[in-house]
Amino acid sequence: MPNEDFGEEVKAVVQPANWADAGPALAGELMAYARENLSAIKCPRSIDFEKELPRHPTGKLYKRLIRDRYWGKRDSKIV
């Protein structure tokens, strides 16, 4: 996602198996897990929950559509 200071930053977009679990508690757990298992530069700074992520007919995640939601009509994008 765009960041005014650094150009971009890591954001996690998660589709929880049970939508009732989505919330600050699950976000905290995911952030703690990321901090323990990833380098600091790879850890997401924020997490959004989606009921349904866009997928190709083959079932593969359609990442470009997710990126476009956050980058909007900016001139520079990392694609």
C-alpha positions as CSV (number, residue, x, y, z in Angstrom):
1,M,0.0,0.0,0.0
2,P,1.2,3.5,-0.6
3,N,3.2,5.3,2.1
4,E,4.0,9.0,1.7
5,D,7.4,8.7,3.5
6,F,8.7,5.4,2.1
7,G,6.8,5.0,-1.2
8,E,5.1,1.8,-0.1
9,E,4.5,-0.4,3.0
10,V,3.4,-3.9,3.7
11,K,-0.4,-4.5,4.4
12,A,-2.0,-7.8,5.0
13,V,-5.4,-8.6,3.5
14,V,-6.8,-11.7,5.1
15,Q,-9.9,-13.8,4.4
16,P,-10.6,-15.5,7.8
17,A,-12.1,-19.0,7.7
18,N,-14.7,-17.8,10.2
19,W,-15.8,-14.2,9.7
20,A,-16.9,-14.0,13.4
21,D,-13.2,-14.3,14.3
22,A,-12.2,-11.2,12.3
23,G,-11.4,-8.3,14.6
24,P,-8.6,-6.7,16.7
25,A,-7.8,-9.9,18.6
26,L,-7.1,-11.9,15.4
27,A,-5.2,-8.9,13.9
28,G,-3.0,-8.8,17.0
29,E,-2.3,-12.6,16.8
30,L,-1.4,-12.3,13.2
31,M,0.9,-9.3,13.8
32,A,2.6,-11.1,16.7
33,Y,3.1,-14.2,14.5
34,A,4.6,-12.1,11.7
35,R,7.0,-10.3,14.1
36,E,8.2,-13.7,15.4
37,N,8.7,-15.3,12.0
38,L,9.6,-12.5,9.6
39,S,12.1,-9.8,9.4
40,A,10.9,-6.4,10.5
41,I,10.8,-5.0,7.0
42,K,8.5,-7.8,5.8
43,C,6.0,-7.5,8.7
44,P,2.7,-5.9,7.8
45,R,2.0,-2.5,9.4
46,S,-1.8,-3.1,9.2
47,I,-4.3,-5.8,8.5
48,D,-7.6,-5.7,6.6
49,F,-10.2,-8.5,6.7
50,E,-12.2,-9.4,3.6
51,K,-15.2,-11.8,3.5
52,E,-14.2,-12.9,0.0
53,L,-10.9,-12.3,-1.8
54,P,-10.9,-12.0,-5.7
55,R,-9.8,-15.2,-7.3
56,H,-9.2,-16.4,-10.9
57,P,-11.5,-19.2,-12.1
58,T,-8.7,-21.6,-11.3
59,G,-8.8,-20.5,-7.6
60,K,-5.6,-18.6,-7.7
61,L,-5.6,-15.3,-5.8
62,Y,-6.0,-12.2,-8.1
63,K,-3.4,-10.0,-6.3
64,R,-3.6,-7.1,-8.9
65,L,-7.2,-6.4,-8.0
66,I,-6.3,-6.2,-4.3
67,R,-3.3,-3.9,-5.0
68,D,-5.5,-1.6,-7.2
69,R,-7.9,-1.0,-4.2
70,Y,-5.1,0.6,-2.3
71,W,-3.0,2.3,-5.0
72,G,-6.0,3.8,-6.8
73,K,-5.1,6.2,-9.5
74,R,-1.6,7.0,-8.4
75,D,1.1,7.4,-11.0
76,S,3.6,5.0,-9.6
77,K,2.7,1.4,-8.7
78,I,4.7,-1.6,-7.8
79,V,3.1,-4.4,-9.9
